[in-house]
Amino acid sequence: MKFLIWLSSECQSLEEMVGALKRANHEVGVLLIQDGVYLADRGCSHSDELKKLDVPVYASKPHVEERGIMDRLVIDVKLVDYPEIVDLTMEQYDRIIST
């Protein structure tokens, strides 16, 4: 089963959640939206933790642009627009965990 973790803000339990799902042999992705996109910013102390998860990371392109951090992303994220977010949540992943 494929799980997409939808982050709109900082999540203290992300590493634990991803680890548990991966140990159960589930595929996991992380979608950063709203202020959650700051987790991929070079000024965020949690960006290293996000890198270590070794899962696909998606970030809402409009939210990254609105916050002016496009040139400050320190992790490899796939920038997605609203239609792609809908596709991720409705087609590509089986379950969504919103935090």
C-alpha positions, 0 to 999 in steps of 0.5 A: 500500500502507498501512503502519502503524508500531507504536511501543512506545518512542522510535524515532530513525529514524521520520522517515526511515522515514516519509519513505521510505514517503511518497516511494514513494507509500505511505500511512503511519500511526503507532500509539503503544503502551506507552511510545511514547505519551509521544511525544505528551506535551507534555514530550517533545522528539520530539512536534514531530517527530511532528507534522511527519510529517503522517500519522495518529497513533493512541495506545492509550487504555488506555496513555495513561490508565495513564501519566496523560497524557490531558490532556498530549497535544500532537499530534492523536491518535486514541485507540484501544481494543484492538478498534480496534488489532486493526482497524487492524492486521488490516483498515485497514493492509496492512503493520505495521512494529514498532519 
